[in-house]
Amino acid sequence: RELGSYSRPGFRYALPERKTITLLLFRSPEATLAPLDPANPEARWVDAESVASTLSNPVDGRFFRRHVLPLLDGR
């Protein structure tokens, strides 16, 4: 289920770029996570209420809090 999309500035190789981020909801049994991408070696389960404060970019956290959390209330 698509939860929404937004755009924000980002940086790649020290050059500015515009990122479009789309969030999707997947249901899965909680299991041990084993990331395969060496550029993103950490993965963890986080309660929905803690996601916004866990994200490193404040724009990501605001979008999650304003647009995604209300959709998850009716999970």
N, C-alpha and C positions, 0 to 999 in steps of 0.2 A: 504494500500500500504506500503510495507516495504521500509524504507529509508536507511537502512544499519545497520551493527553491528560492534562492536569493543570490545576489552578486555582491562582492566586496573586493577591495584592493588586496593584492597579494604580491609577494616577491619571489622570484625564482632566478637563481644565478645572479643575485643583486640587481635585477632589472624589474621595474614595476610591471605588473600584469593585472588583469581583471579576472577574478575567479567566479564561476557560477557553481554553487553548491546545491545539490539536490539531496534531500534526506528521505530515506525509505525505511519503512517498518517491516521487519522480518520477525517471525515467531520461531523460536528455537529452544530446545531443552537446554538448560544451563549446563555447560560442559567446560572442560579445560580448554582454554584458547591457546593456539600455537601459531603465532604470526609467521608468515613466510617472507615478508618484505623486509630486507635488512635496513631500509631507510625508516621503517616504522616497526621497531622491534618489540614494542609494548602493546599489549591488548588486555583489557580487563572489563569485567561486567560492572556496570554502575547503575544504581537505582535511578529511575527517571528524574526524581526530585534533585539529584546531585549532578546531573549532566551539565547544566549551565555553568556551575562553578568549577567543573573539571576541565572544561574546554579552555585552550590557551588564548584564543582570540576573543575579545569581549563582544565583537559583532556576532560571532557564532553563538555565544551564550545568550545574548539578547534575543536572537531569532528563535532559539530553542524555547526559551522561557515564554515568549509572547505568542508564538505560532504553533509549536509542537506540543508543549505540555497540555494546553486545552484539548487538543485532539486525542491525547492519550488518556484523558479522564474517562472516556467511554470505551476504553480498550475492549 
